[in-house]
C-alpha cells in the first residue's frame, strides 16, 4: 500500500481484542471489498498483521499524505 492509497482509522472500542487493539490508537487499513460487504474492516493491528474486525469499532480518518507516509514508515 502506498501513501496515496493508505487509509487510517482510530480505534473506538477494543472489547474482546484487548491485546490486539488500543482505544484511541491509529491503525492502517487494508482494502477488502468482501469484508466491507459484511460490515468488516481489515486492520493492521498491534502484531503488524492484518485481521478482520467489526467496522463499528473504528472511525475512519483522512490524513495528509506526509502523515500517511510517516505512519507507514514507523509501522515497518
PDB file of N, H, CA, C and O in Angstrom:
ATOM      1  N   UNK A   1       0.853  -1.168   0.000  1.00  0.00           N
ATOM      2  CA  UNK A   1       0.000   0.000   0.000  1.00  0.00           C
ATOM      3  C   UNK A   1       0.899   1.231   0.000  1.00  0.00           C
ATOM      4  O   UNK A   1       1.821   1.323   0.810  1.00  0.00           O
ATOM      5  N   UNK A   2       0.643   2.167  -0.890  1.00  0.00           N
ATOM      6  H   UNK A   2      -0.106   2.093  -1.548  1.00  0.00           H
ATOM      7  CA  UNK A   2       1.472   3.368  -0.926  1.00  0.00           C
ATOM      8  C   UNK A   2       0.791   4.502  -0.172  1.00  0.00           C
ATOM      9  O   UNK A   2      -0.353   4.379   0.265  1.00  0.00           O
ATOM     10  N   UNK A   3       1.511   5.599  -0.028  1.00  0.00           N
ATOM     11  H   UNK A   3       2.441   5.699  -0.383  1.00  0.00           H
ATOM     12  CA  UNK A   3       0.983   6.695   0.781  1.00  0.00           C
ATOM     13  C   UNK A   3      -0.264   7.327   0.186  1.00  0.00           C
ATOM     14  O   UNK A   3      -1.083   7.868   0.929  1.00  0.00           O
ATOM     15  N   UNK A   4      -0.436   7.277  -1.151  1.00  0.00           N
ATOM     16  H   UNK A   4       0.230   6.838  -1.754  1.00  0.00           H
ATOM     17  CA  UNK A   4      -1.620   7.872  -1.761  1.00  0.00           C
ATOM     18  C   UNK A   4      -2.875   7.046  -1.485  1.00  0.00           C
ATOM     19  O   UNK A   4      -3.972   7.603  -1.443  1.00  0.00           O
ATOM     20  N   UNK A   5      -2.743   5.741  -1.298  1.00  0.00           N
ATOM     21  H   UNK A   5      -1.851   5.289  -1.332  1.00  0.00           H
ATOM     22  CA  UNK A   5      -3.909   4.889  -1.088  1.00  0.00           C
ATOM     23  C   UNK A   5      -4.058   4.447   0.357  1.00  0.00           C
ATOM     24  O   UNK A   5      -5.017   3.751   0.691  1.00  0.00           O
ATOM     25  N   UNK A   6      -3.131   4.835   1.218  1.00  0.00           N
ATOM     26  H   UNK A   6      -2.351   5.400   0.947  1.00  0.00           H
ATOM     27  CA  UNK A   6      -3.189   4.422   2.619  1.00  0.00           C
ATOM     28  C   UNK A   6      -4.412   5.029   3.289  1.00  0.00           C
ATOM     29  O   UNK A   6      -4.700   6.216   3.133  1.00  0.00           O
ATOM     30  N   UNK A   7      -5.120   4.201   4.032  1.00  0.00           N
ATOM     31  H   UNK A   7      -4.885   3.237   4.159  1.00  0.00           H
ATOM     32  CA  UNK A   7      -6.277   4.640   4.792  1.00  0.00           C
ATOM     33  C   UNK A   7      -6.014   4.331   6.255  1.00  0.00           C
ATOM     34  O   UNK A   7      -5.385   3.324   6.582  1.00  0.00           O
ATOM     35  N   UNK A   8      -6.496   5.195   7.131  1.00  0.00           N
ATOM     36  H   UNK A   8      -7.007   6.013   6.866  1.00  0.00           H
ATOM     37  CA  UNK A   8      -6.283   5.021   8.557  1.00  0.00           C
ATOM     38  C   UNK A   8      -7.593   5.163   9.311  1.00  0.00           C
ATOM     39  O   UNK A   8      -8.513   5.854   8.875  1.00  0.00           O
ATOM     40  N   UNK A   9      -7.653   4.494  10.451  1.00  0.00           N
ATOM     41  H   UNK A   9      -6.905   3.932  10.805  1.00  0.00           H
ATOM     42  CA  UNK A   9      -8.802   4.559  11.336  1.00  0.00           C
ATOM     43  C   UNK A   9      -8.293   4.737  12.757  1.00  0.00           C
ATOM     44  O   UNK A   9      -7.137   4.435  13.053  1.00  0.00           O
ATOM     45  N   UNK A  10      -9.158   5.228  13.632  1.00  0.00           N
ATOM     46  H   UNK A  10     -10.097   5.473  13.392  1.00  0.00           H
ATOM     47  CA  UNK A  10      -8.848   5.283  15.053  1.00  0.00           C
ATOM     48  C   UNK A  10      -9.763   4.281  15.748  1.00  0.00           C
ATOM     49  O   UNK A  10     -10.950   4.189  15.435  1.00  0.00           O
ATOM     50  N   UNK A  11      -9.201   3.536  16.689  1.00  0.00           N
ATOM     51  H   UNK A  11      -8.237   3.611  16.943  1.00  0.00           H
ATOM     52  CA  UNK A  11      -9.957   2.524  17.427  1.00  0.00           C
ATOM     53  C   UNK A  11     -10.821   3.206  18.484  1.00  0.00           C
ATOM     54  O   UNK A  11     -10.329   4.000  19.286  1.00  0.00           O
ATOM     55  N   UNK A  12     -12.114   2.886  18.475  1.00  0.00           N
ATOM     56  H   UNK A  12     -12.514   2.240  17.824  1.00  0.00           H
ATOM     57  CA  UNK A  12     -13.060   3.429  19.443  1.00  0.00           C
ATOM     58  C   UNK A  12     -13.475   2.400  20.488  1.00  0.00           C
ATOM     59  O   UNK A  12     -13.953   2.758  21.564  1.00  0.00           O
ATOM     60  N   UNK A  13     -13.290   1.113  20.168  1.00  0.00           N
ATOM     61  H   UNK A  13     -12.901   0.822  19.294  1.00  0.00           H
ATOM     62  CA  UNK A  13     -13.747   0.036  21.031  1.00  0.00           C
ATOM     63  C   UNK A  13     -12.852  -1.181  20.790  1.00  0.00           C
ATOM     64  O   UNK A  13     -12.719  -1.633  19.653  1.00  0.00           O
ATOM     65  N   UNK A  14     -12.245  -1.708  21.838  1.00  0.00           N
ATOM     66  H   UNK A  14     -12.354  -1.341  22.762  1.00  0.00           H
ATOM     67  CA  UNK A  14     -11.395  -2.884  21.682  1.00  0.00           C
ATOM     68  C   UNK A  14     -11.926  -4.090  22.462  1.00  0.00           C
ATOM     69  O   UNK A  14     -11.182  -5.027  22.749  1.00  0.00           O
ATOM     70  N   UNK A  15     -13.206  -4.058  22.800  1.00  0.00           N
ATOM     71  H   UNK A  15     -13.811  -3.297  22.567  1.00  0.00           H
ATOM     72  CA  UNK A  15     -13.815  -5.153  23.558  1.00  0.00           C
ATOM     73  C   UNK A  15     -13.601  -6.487  22.850  1.00  0.00           C
ATOM     74  O   UNK A  15     -13.963  -6.654  21.685  1.00  0.00           O
ATOM     75  N   UNK A  16     -13.018  -7.416  23.563  1.00  0.00           N
ATOM     76  H   UNK A  16     -12.725  -7.280  24.509  1.00  0.00           H
ATOM     77  CA  UNK A  16     -12.723  -8.731  23.004  1.00  0.00           C
ATOM     78  C   UNK A  16     -11.369  -8.814  22.321  1.00  0.00           C
ATOM     79  O   UNK A  16     -10.943  -9.896  21.918  1.00  0.00           O
ATOM     80  N   UNK A  17     -10.690  -7.683  22.186  1.00  0.00           N
ATOM     81  H   UNK A  17     -11.037  -6.804  22.513  1.00  0.00           H
ATOM     82  CA  UNK A  17      -9.403  -7.643  21.487  1.00  0.00           C
ATOM     83  C   UNK A  17      -8.396  -6.782  22.251  1.00  0.00           C
ATOM     84  O   UNK A  17      -7.640  -6.021  21.646  1.00  0.00           O
ATOM     85  N   UNK A  18      -8.389  -6.902  23.566  1.00  0.00           N
ATOM     86  H   UNK A  18      -9.003  -7.519  24.057  1.00  0.00           H
ATOM     87  CA  UNK A  18      -7.547  -6.041  24.404  1.00  0.00           C
ATOM     88  C   UNK A  18      -6.064  -6.140  24.064  1.00  0.00           C
ATOM     89  O   UNK A  18      -5.344  -5.146  24.158  1.00  0.00           O
ATOM     90  N   UNK A  19      -5.601  -7.316  23.674  1.00  0.00           N
ATOM     91  H   UNK A  19      -6.186  -8.124  23.598  1.00  0.00           H
ATOM     92  CA  UNK A  19      -4.179  -7.494  23.361  1.00  0.00           C
ATOM     93  C   UNK A  19      -3.839  -7.037  21.947  1.00  0.00           C
ATOM     94  O   UNK A  19      -2.672  -6.793  21.640  1.00  0.00           O
ATOM     95  N   UNK A  20      -4.839  -6.920  21.087  1.00  0.00           N
ATOM     96  H   UNK A  20      -5.787  -7.119  21.336  1.00  0.00           H
ATOM     97  CA  UNK A  20      -4.594  -6.612  19.679  1.00  0.00           C
ATOM     98  C   UNK A  20      -4.844  -5.161  19.299  1.00  0.00           C
ATOM     99  O   UNK A  20      -4.249  -4.654  18.348  1.00  0.00           O
ATOM    100  N   UNK A  21      -5.722  -4.491  20.038  1.00  0.00           N
ATOM    101  H   UNK A  21      -6.205  -4.902  20.810  1.00  0.00           H
ATOM    102  CA  UNK A  21      -6.110  -3.127  19.688  1.00  0.00           C
ATOM    103  C   UNK A  21      -6.071  -2.227  20.911  1.00  0.00           C
ATOM    104  O   UNK A  21      -6.363  -2.662  22.025  1.00  0.00           O
ATOM    105  N   UNK A  22      -5.705  -0.962  20.695  1.00  0.00           N
ATOM    106  H   UNK A  22      -5.467  -0.609  19.791  1.00  0.00           H
ATOM    107  CA  UNK A  22      -5.714   0.032  21.770  1.00  0.00           C
ATOM    108  C   UNK A  22      -6.698   1.145  21.408  1.00  0.00           C
ATOM    109  O   UNK A  22      -6.646   1.696  20.309  1.00  0.00           O
ATOM    110  N   UNK A  23      -7.582   1.465  22.331  1.00  0.00           N
ATOM    111  H   UNK A  23      -7.624   1.017  23.224  1.00  0.00           H
ATOM    112  CA  UNK A  23      -8.532   2.553  22.109  1.00  0.00           C
ATOM    113  C   UNK A  23      -7.758   3.854  21.919  1.00  0.00           C
ATOM    114  O   UNK A  23      -6.829   4.151  22.670  1.00  0.00           O
ATOM    115  N   UNK A  24      -8.147   4.615  20.917  1.00  0.00           N
ATOM    116  H   UNK A  24      -8.901   4.374  20.307  1.00  0.00           H
ATOM    117  CA  UNK A  24      -7.519   5.900  20.627  1.00  0.00           C
ATOM    118  C   UNK A  24      -6.302   5.819  19.725  1.00  0.00           C
ATOM    119  O   UNK A  24      -5.755   6.850  19.334  1.00  0.00           O
ATOM    120  N   UNK A  25      -5.873   4.622  19.389  1.00  0.00           N
ATOM    121  H   UNK A  25      -6.318   3.784  19.706  1.00  0.00           H
ATOM    122  CA  UNK A  25      -4.697   4.470  18.535  1.00  0.00           C
ATOM    123  C   UNK A  25      -5.099   4.439  17.061  1.00  0.00           C
ATOM    124  O   UNK A  25      -6.166   3.940  16.701  1.00  0.00           O
ATOM    125  N   UNK A  26      -4.216   4.986  16.213  1.00  0.00           N
ATOM    126  H   UNK A  26      -3.349   5.391  16.505  1.00  0.00           H
ATOM    127  CA  UNK A  26      -4.432   4.947  14.766  1.00  0.00           C
ATOM    128  C   UNK A  26      -3.950   3.621  14.209  1.00  0.00           C
ATOM    129  O   UNK A  26      -2.923   3.092  14.633  1.00  0.00           O
ATOM    130  N   UNK A  27      -4.701   3.091  13.257  1.00  0.00           N
ATOM    131  H   UNK A  27      -5.536   3.521  12.913  1.00  0.00           H
ATOM    132  CA  UNK A  27      -4.340   1.843  12.581  1.00  0.00           C
ATOM    133  C   UNK A  27      -4.511   2.018  11.079  1.00  0.00           C
ATOM    134  O   UNK A  27      -5.406   2.722  10.611  1.00  0.00           O
ATOM    135  N   UNK A  28      -3.633   1.362  10.347  1.00  0.00           N
ATOM    136  H   UNK A  28      -2.907   0.790  10.727  1.00  0.00           H
ATOM    137  CA  UNK A  28      -3.743   1.346   8.885  1.00  0.00           C
ATOM    138  C   UNK A  28      -4.722   0.250   8.494  1.00  0.00           C
ATOM    139  O   UNK A  28      -4.783  -0.803   9.128  1.00  0.00           O
ATOM    140  N   UNK A  29      -5.484   0.511   7.446  1.00  0.00           N
ATOM    141  H   UNK A  29      -5.435   1.366   6.931  1.00  0.00           H
ATOM    142  CA  UNK A  29      -6.423  -0.492   6.940  1.00  0.00           C
ATOM    143  C   UNK A  29      -5.952  -1.028   5.600  1.00  0.00           C
ATOM    144  O   UNK A  29      -5.173  -0.390   4.892  1.00  0.00           O
ATOM    145  N   UNK A  30      -6.433  -2.196   5.275  1.00  0.00           N
ATOM    146  H   UNK A  30      -7.065  -2.715   5.851  1.00  0.00           H
ATOM    147  CA  UNK A  30      -6.158  -2.848   4.002  1.00  0.00           C
ATOM    148  C   UNK A  30      -7.500  -2.937   3.261  1.00  0.00           C
ATOM    149  O   UNK A  30      -8.467  -3.451   3.822  1.00  0.00           O
ATOM    150  N   UNK A  31      -7.581  -2.454   2.029  1.00  0.00           N
ATOM    151  H   UNK A  31      -6.795  -2.036   1.573  1.00  0.00           H
ATOM    152  CA  UNK A  31      -8.854  -2.552   1.292  1.00  0.00           C
ATOM    153  C   UNK A  31      -9.309  -4.005   1.165  1.00  0.00           C
ATOM    154  O   UNK A  31      -8.521  -4.879   0.802  1.00  0.00           O
ATOM    155  N   UNK A  32     -10.579  -4.255   1.464  1.00  0.00           N
ATOM    156  H   UNK A  32     -11.218  -3.546   1.759  1.00  0.00           H
ATOM    157  CA  UNK A  32     -11.148  -5.598   1.379  1.00  0.00           C
ATOM    158  C   UNK A  32     -12.646  -5.463   1.119  1.00  0.00           C
ATOM    159  O   UNK A  32     -13.437  -5.315   2.051  1.00  0.00           O
ATOM    160  N   UNK A  33     -13.022  -5.514  -0.145  1.00  0.00           N
ATOM    161  H   UNK A  33     -12.379  -5.634  -0.902  1.00  0.00           H
ATOM    162  CA  UNK A  33     -14.417  -5.319  -0.530  1.00  0.00           C
ATOM    163  C   UNK A  33     -15.338  -6.377   0.069  1.00  0.00           C
ATOM    164  O   UNK A  33     -16.469  -6.067   0.444  1.00  0.00           O
ATOM    165  N   UNK A  34     -14.873  -7.613   0.162  1.00  0.00           N
ATOM    166  H   UNK A  34     -13.955  -7.865  -0.144  1.00  0.00           H
ATOM    167  CA  UNK A  34     -15.695  -8.677   0.739  1.00  0.00           C
ATOM    168  C   UNK A  34     -15.962  -8.411   2.215  1.00  0.00           C
ATOM    169  O   UNK A  34     -17.077  -8.624   2.691  1.00  0.00           O
ATOM    170  N   UNK A  35     -14.962  -7.953   2.931  1.00  0.00           N
ATOM    171  H   UNK A  35     -14.056  -7.780   2.544  1.00  0.00           H
ATOM    172  CA  UNK A  35     -15.134  -7.635   4.352  1.00  0.00           C
ATOM    173  C   UNK A  35     -16.139  -6.501   4.523  1.00  0.00           C
ATOM    174  O   UNK A  35     -16.987  -6.544   5.414  1.00  0.00           O
ATOM    175  N   UNK A  36     -16.041  -5.495   3.671  1.00  0.00           N
ATOM    176  H   UNK A  36     -15.352  -5.460   2.947  1.00  0.00           H
ATOM    177  CA  UNK A  36     -16.947  -4.353   3.757  1.00  0.00           C
ATOM    178  C   UNK A  36     -18.391  -4.766   3.543  1.00  0.00           C
ATOM    179  O   UNK A  36     -19.295  -4.189   4.148  1.00  0.00           O
ATOM    180  N   UNK A  37     -18.619  -5.747   2.699  1.00  0.00           N
ATOM    181  H   UNK A  37     -17.885  -6.216   2.208  1.00  0.00           H
ATOM    182  CA  UNK A  37     -19.984  -6.220   2.428  1.00  0.00           C
ATOM    183  C   UNK A  37     -20.651  -6.790   3.673  1.00  0.00           C
ATOM    184  O   UNK A  37     -21.876  -6.767   3.784  1.00  0.00           O
ATOM    185  N   UNK A  38     -19.859  -7.300   4.608  1.00  0.00           N
ATOM    186  H   UNK A  38     -18.863  -7.319   4.517  1.00  0.00           H
ATOM    187  CA  UNK A  38     -20.411  -7.891   5.822  1.00  0.00           C
ATOM    188  C   UNK A  38     -20.180  -6.997   7.045  1.00  0.00           C
ATOM    189  O   UNK A  38     -20.335  -7.447   8.180  1.00  0.00           O
ATOM    190  N   UNK A  39     -19.810  -5.739   6.816  1.00  0.00           N
ATOM    191  H   UNK A  39     -19.683  -5.374   5.894  1.00  0.00           H
ATOM    192  CA  UNK A  39     -19.621  -4.792   7.905  1.00  0.00           C
ATOM    193  C   UNK A  39     -18.276  -4.903   8.596  1.00  0.00           C
ATOM    194  O   UNK A  39     -18.105  -4.462   9.733  1.00  0.00           O
ATOM    195  N   UNK A  40     -17.315  -5.505   7.887  1.00  0.00           N
ATOM    196  H   UNK A  40     -17.454  -5.863   6.964  1.00  0.00           H
ATOM    197  CA  UNK A  40     -15.990  -5.685   8.464  1.00  0.00           C
ATOM    198  C   UNK A  40     -14.985  -4.693   7.923  1.00  0.00           C
ATOM    199  O   UNK A  40     -15.249  -3.957   6.973  1.00  0.00           O
ATOM    200  N   UNK A  41     -13.833  -4.697   8.552  1.00  0.00           N
ATOM    201  H   UNK A  41     -13.619  -5.295   9.324  1.00  0.00           H
ATOM    202  CA  UNK A  41     -12.738  -3.822   8.158  1.00  0.00           C
ATOM    203  C   UNK A  41     -11.440  -4.579   8.412  1.00  0.00           C
ATOM    204  O   UNK A  41     -11.234  -5.113   9.502  1.00  0.00           O
ATOM    205  N   UNK A  42     -10.575  -4.625   7.420  1.00  0.00           N
ATOM    206  H   UNK A  42     -10.743  -4.191   6.535  1.00  0.00           H
ATOM    207  CA  UNK A  42      -9.290  -5.303   7.572  1.00  0.00           C
ATOM    208  C   UNK A  42      -8.282  -4.287   8.101  1.00  0.00           C
ATOM    209  O   UNK A  42      -7.959  -3.305   7.432  1.00  0.00           O
ATOM    210  N   UNK A  43      -7.790  -4.543   9.323  1.00  0.00           N
ATOM    211  H   UNK A  43      -8.052  -5.340   9.867  1.00  0.00           H
ATOM    212  CA  UNK A  43      -6.947  -3.598  10.050  1.00  0.00           C
ATOM    213  C   UNK A  43      -5.610  -4.249  10.387  1.00  0.00           C
ATOM    214  O   UNK A  43      -5.556  -5.413  10.784  1.00  0.00           O
ATOM    215  N   UNK A  44      -4.536  -3.483  10.225  1.00  0.00           N
ATOM    216  H   UNK A  44      -4.580  -2.537   9.902  1.00  0.00           H
ATOM    217  CA  UNK A  44      -3.206  -3.939  10.651  1.00  0.00           C
ATOM    218  C   UNK A  44      -3.100  -3.599  12.135  1.00  0.00           C
ATOM    219  O   UNK A  44      -3.053  -2.427  12.511  1.00  0.00           O
ATOM    220  N   UNK A  45      -3.063  -4.641  12.982  1.00  0.00           N
ATOM    221  H   UNK A  45      -3.102  -5.593  12.677  1.00  0.00           H
ATOM    222  CA  UNK A  45      -3.142  -4.418  14.420  1.00  0.00           C
ATOM    223  C   UNK A  45      -1.783  -4.392  15.103  1.00  0.00           C
ATOM    224  O   UNK A  45      -0.755  -4.252  14.440  1.00  0.00           O
ATOM    225  N   UNK A  46      -1.771  -4.526  16.423  1.00  0.00           N
ATOM    226  H   UNK A  46      -2.605  -4.640  16.962  1.00  0.00           H
ATOM    227  CA  UNK A  46      -0.552  -4.441  17.227  1.00  0.00           C
ATOM    228  C   UNK A  46       0.513  -5.461  16.834  1.00  0.00           C
ATOM    229  O   UNK A  46       1.704  -5.225  17.040  1.00  0.00           O
ATOM    230  N   UNK A  47       0.092  -6.592  16.271  1.00  0.00           N
ATOM    231  H   UNK A  47      -0.875  -6.784  16.104  1.00  0.00           H
ATOM    232  CA  UNK A  47       1.040  -7.631  15.856  1.00  0.00           C
ATOM    233  C   UNK A  47       1.660  -7.344  14.495  1.00  0.00           C
ATOM    234  O   UNK A  47       2.564  -8.056  14.058  1.00  0.00           O
ATOM    235  N   UNK A  48       1.172  -6.295  13.819  1.00  0.00           N
ATOM    236  H   UNK A  48       0.437  -5.716  14.173  1.00  0.00           H
ATOM    237  CA  UNK A  48       1.662  -5.982  12.481  1.00  0.00           C
ATOM    238  C   UNK A  48       1.018  -6.837  11.404  1.00  0.00           C
ATOM    239  O   UNK A  48       1.429  -6.806  10.244  1.00  0.00           O
ATOM    240  N   UNK A  49       0.005  -7.600  11.794  1.00  0.00           N
ATOM    241  H   UNK A  49      -0.329  -7.625  12.736  1.00  0.00           H
ATOM    242  CA  UNK A  49      -0.725  -8.457  10.854  1.00  0.00           C
ATOM    243  C   UNK A  49      -2.095  -7.841  10.595  1.00  0.00           C
ATOM    244  O   UNK A  49      -2.634  -7.120  11.435  1.00  0.00           O
ATOM    245  N   UNK A  50      -2.649  -8.134   9.423  1.00  0.00           N
ATOM    246  H   UNK A  50      -2.211  -8.720   8.741  1.00  0.00           H
ATOM    247  CA  UNK A  50      -3.990  -7.624   9.159  1.00  0.00           C
ATOM    248  C   UNK A  50      -5.031  -8.682   9.523  1.00  0.00           C
ATOM    249  O   UNK A  50      -4.902  -9.859   9.188  1.00  0.00           O
ATOM    250  N   UNK A  51      -6.061  -8.218  10.218  1.00  0.00           N
ATOM    251  H   UNK A  51      -6.165  -7.261  10.490  1.00  0.00           H
ATOM    252  CA  UNK A  51      -7.154  -9.073  10.658  1.00  0.00           C
ATOM    253  C   UNK A  51      -8.467  -8.378  10.365  1.00  0.00           C
ATOM    254  O   UNK A  51      -8.522  -7.159  10.197  1.00  0.00           O
ATOM    255  N   UNK A  52      -9.514  -9.163  10.306  1.00  0.00           N
ATOM    256  H   UNK A  52      -9.470 -10.153  10.442  1.00  0.00           H
ATOM    257  CA  UNK A  52     -10.846  -8.639  10.065  1.00  0.00           C
ATOM    258  C   UNK A  52     -11.497  -8.285  11.400  1.00  0.00           C
ATOM    259  O   UNK A  52     -11.583  -9.118  12.302  1.00  0.00           O
ATOM    260  N   UNK A  53     -11.948  -7.050  11.510  1.00  0.00           N
ATOM    261  H   UNK A  53     -11.877  -6.373  10.777  1.00  0.00           H
ATOM    262  CA  UNK A  53     -12.644  -6.577  12.709  1.00  0.00           C
ATOM    263  C   UNK A  53     -13.967  -5.956  12.286  1.00  0.00           C
ATOM    264  O   UNK A  53     -14.165  -5.640  11.113  1.00  0.00           O
ATOM    265  N   UNK A  54     -14.871  -5.782  13.246  1.00  0.00           N
ATOM    266  H   UNK A  54     -14.709  -6.039  14.199  1.00  0.00           H
ATOM    267  CA  UNK A  54     -16.135  -5.104  13.009  1.00  0.00           C
ATOM    268  C   UNK A  54     -15.831  -3.632  12.731  1.00  0.00           C
ATOM    269  O   UNK A  54     -15.171  -2.973  13.535  1.00  0.00           O
ATOM    270  N   UNK A  55     -16.302  -3.124  11.618  1.00  0.00           N
ATOM    271  H   UNK A  55     -16.838  -3.660  10.965  1.00  0.00           H
ATOM    272  CA  UNK A  55     -16.019  -1.746  11.227  1.00  0.00           C
ATOM    273  C   UNK A  55     -16.521  -0.731  12.246  1.00  0.00           C
ATOM    274  O   UNK A  55     -15.988   0.375  12.330  1.00  0.00           O
ATOM    275  N   UNK A  56     -17.543  -1.095  13.023  1.00  0.00           N
ATOM    276  H   UNK A  56     -17.976  -1.993  12.955  1.00  0.00           H
ATOM    277  CA  UNK A  56     -18.093  -0.174  14.017  1.00  0.00           C
ATOM    278  C   UNK A  56     -17.141   0.077  15.178  1.00  0.00           C
ATOM    279  O   UNK A  56     -17.388   0.960  16.000  1.00  0.00           O
ATOM    280  N   UNK A  57     -16.059  -0.684  15.255  1.00  0.00           N
ATOM    281  H   UNK A  57     -15.858  -1.401  14.587  1.00  0.00           H
ATOM    282  CA  UNK A  57     -15.069  -0.498  16.313  1.00  0.00           C
ATOM    283  C   UNK A  57     -14.117   0.657  16.006  1.00  0.00           C
ATOM    284  O   UNK A  57     -13.290   1.024  16.840  1.00  0.00           O
ATOM    285  N   UNK A  58     -14.239   1.231  14.798  1.00  0.00           N
ATOM    286  H   UNK A  58     -14.912   0.933  14.121  1.00  0.00           H
ATOM    287  CA  UNK A  58     -13.280   2.231  14.328  1.00  0.00           C
ATOM    288  C   UNK A  58     -13.981   3.421  13.705  1.00  0.00           C
ATOM    289  O   UNK A  58     -15.135   3.341  13.283  1.00  0.00           O
ATOM    290  N   UNK A  59     -13.256   4.522  13.658  1.00  0.00           N
ATOM    291  H   UNK A  59     -12.319   4.586  14.001  1.00  0.00           H
ATOM    292  CA  UNK A  59     -13.715   5.715  12.950  1.00  0.00           C
ATOM    293  C   UNK A  59     -12.670   6.032  11.880  1.00  0.00           C
ATOM    294  O   UNK A  59     -11.492   6.187  12.202  1.00  0.00           O
ATOM    295  N   UNK A  60     -13.082   6.131  10.612  1.00  0.00           N
ATOM    296  H   UNK A  60     -14.039   6.005  10.351  1.00  0.00           H
ATOM    297  CA  UNK A  60     -12.118   6.436   9.553  1.00  0.00           C
ATOM    298  C   UNK A  60     -11.581   7.861   9.688  1.00  0.00           C
ATOM    299  O   UNK A  60     -12.282   8.768  10.137  1.00  0.00           O
ATOM    300  N   UNK A  61     -10.325   8.032   9.288  1.00  0.00           N
ATOM    301  H   UNK A  61      -9.756   7.295   8.923  1.00  0.00           H
ATOM    302  CA  UNK A  61      -9.662   9.330   9.327  1.00  0.00           C
ATOM    303  C   UNK A  61      -9.065   9.655   7.976  1.00  0.00           C
ATOM    304  O   UNK A  61      -8.641   8.758   7.246  1.00  0.00           O
ATOM    305  N   UNK A  62      -9.030  10.919   7.643  1.00  0.00           N
ATOM    306  H   UNK A  62      -9.375  11.647   8.235  1.00  0.00           H
ATOM    307  CA  UNK A  62      -8.303  11.356   6.466  1.00  0.00           C
ATOM    308  C   UNK A  62      -7.049  12.053   6.969  1.00  0.00           C
ATOM    309  O   UNK A  62      -7.122  13.014   7.734  1.00  0.00           O
ATOM    310  N   UNK A  63      -5.905  11.560   6.532  1.00  0.00           N
ATOM    311  H   UNK A  63      -5.846  10.778   5.911  1.00  0.00           H
ATOM    312  CA  UNK A  63      -4.642  12.171   6.952  1.00  0.00           C
ATOM    313  C   UNK A  63      -3.915  12.686   5.725  1.00  0.00           C
ATOM    314  O   UNK A  63      -4.026  12.097   4.649  1.00  0.00           O
ATOM    315  N   UNK A  64      -3.173  13.776   5.867  1.00  0.00           N
ATOM    316  H   UNK A  64      -3.083  14.254   6.741  1.00  0.00           H
ATOM    317  CA  UNK A  64      -2.388  14.295   4.748  1.00  0.00           C
ATOM    318  C   UNK A  64      -1.361  13.257   4.301  1.00  0.00           C
ATOM    319  O   UNK A  64      -0.915  12.448   5.114  1.00  0.00           O
ATOM    320  N   UNK A  65      -0.981  13.265   3.029  1.00  0.00           N
ATOM    321  H   UNK A  65      -1.343  13.922   2.368  1.00  0.00           H
ATOM    322  CA  UNK A  65      -0.013  12.281   2.516  1.00  0.00           C
ATOM    323  C   UNK A  65       1.276  12.188   3.315  1.00  0.00           C
ATOM    324  O   UNK A  65       1.797  11.089   3.502  1.00  0.00           O
ATOM    325  N   UNK A  66       1.804  13.309   3.790  1.00  0.00           N
ATOM    326  H   UNK A  66       1.381  14.202   3.638  1.00  0.00           H
ATOM    327  CA  UNK A  66       3.058  13.273   4.555  1.00  0.00           C
ATOM    328  C   UNK A  66       2.857  12.518   5.868  1.00  0.00           C
ATOM    329  O   UNK A  66       3.757  11.814   6.325  1.00  0.00           O
ATOM    330  N   UNK A  67       1.687  12.663   6.469  1.00  0.00           N
ATOM    331  H   UNK A  67       0.955  13.234   6.097  1.00  0.00           H
ATOM    332  CA  UNK A  67       1.389  11.944   7.713  1.00  0.00           C
ATOM    333  C   UNK A  67       1.243  10.452   7.416  1.00  0.00           C
ATOM    334  O   UNK A  67       1.770   9.618   8.152  1.00  0.00           O
ATOM    335  N   UNK A  68       0.533  10.115   6.347  1.00  0.00           N
ATOM    336  H   UNK A  68       0.105  10.792   5.748  1.00  0.00           H
ATOM    337  CA  UNK A  68       0.374   8.706   5.965  1.00  0.00           C
ATOM    338  C   UNK A  68       1.736   8.067   5.719  1.00  0.00           C
ATOM    339  O   UNK A  68       1.988   6.948   6.166  1.00  0.00           O
ATOM    340  N   UNK A  69       2.604   8.765   5.020  1.00  0.00           N
ATOM    341  H   UNK A  69       2.399   9.674   4.657  1.00  0.00           H
ATOM    342  CA  UNK A  69       3.942   8.242   4.729  1.00  0.00           C
ATOM    343  C   UNK A  69       4.707   7.988   6.036  1.00  0.00           C
ATOM    344  O   UNK A  69       5.366   6.958   6.177  1.00  0.00           O
ATOM    345  N   UNK A  70       4.622   8.905   6.970  1.00  0.00           N
ATOM    346  H   UNK A  70       4.086   9.742   6.856  1.00  0.00           H
ATOM    347  CA  UNK A  70       5.306   8.748   8.257  1.00  0.00           C
ATOM    348  C   UNK A  70       4.728   7.588   9.042  1.00  0.00           C
ATOM    349  O   UNK A  70       5.481   6.790   9.600  1.00  0.00           O
ATOM    350  N   UNK A  71       3.413   7.474   9.097  1.00  0.00           N
ATOM    351  H   UNK A  71       2.802   8.122   8.643  1.00  0.00           H
ATOM    352  CA  UNK A  71       2.775   6.374   9.834  1.00  0.00           C
ATOM    353  C   UNK A  71       3.130   5.020   9.241  1.00  0.00           C
ATOM    354  O   UNK A  71       3.354   4.058   9.976  1.00  0.00           O
ATOM    355  N   UNK A  72       3.183   4.943   7.936  1.00  0.00           N
ATOM    356  H   UNK A  72       3.001   5.725   7.339  1.00  0.00           H
ATOM    357  CA  UNK A  72       3.557   3.681   7.270  1.00  0.00           C
ATOM    358  C   UNK A  72       5.010   3.344   7.572  1.00  0.00           C
ATOM    359  O   UNK A  72       5.334   2.188   7.845  1.00  0.00           O
ATOM    360  N   UNK A  73       5.887   4.341   7.525  1.00  0.00           N
ATOM    361  H   UNK A  73       5.623   5.280   7.304  1.00  0.00           H
ATOM    362  CA  UNK A  73       7.317   4.065   7.736  1.00  0.00           C
ATOM    363  C   UNK A  73       7.615   3.639   9.167  1.00  0.00           C
ATOM    364  O   UNK A  73       8.511   2.822   9.379  1.00  0.00           O
ATOM    365  N   UNK A  74       6.893   4.168  10.164  1.00  0.00           N
ATOM    366  H   UNK A  74       6.165   4.832   9.993  1.00  0.00           H
ATOM    367  CA  UNK A  74       7.163   3.748  11.539  1.00  0.00           C
ATOM    368  C   UNK A  74       6.529   2.397  11.855  1.00  0.00           C
ATOM    369  O   UNK A  74       6.895   1.748  12.835  1.00  0.00           O
ATOM    370  N   UNK A  75       5.578   1.978  11.022  1.00  0.00           N
ATOM    371  H   UNK A  75       5.281   2.505  10.226  1.00  0.00           H
ATOM    372  CA  UNK A  75       4.936   0.691  11.238  1.00  0.00           C
ATOM    373  C   UNK A  75       5.719  -0.473  10.684  1.00  0.00           C
ATOM    374  O   UNK A  75       5.336  -1.625  10.887  1.00  0.00           O
ATOM    375  N   UNK A  76       6.809  -0.203   9.988  1.00  0.00           N
ATOM    376  H   UNK A  76       7.121   0.733   9.822  1.00  0.00           H
ATOM    377  CA  UNK A  76       7.605  -1.277   9.367  1.00  0.00           C
ATOM    378  C   UNK A  76       8.622  -1.828  10.318  1.00  0.00           C
ATOM    379  O   UNK A  76       9.374  -2.735   9.961  1.00  0.00           O
TER     380      UNK A  76
END
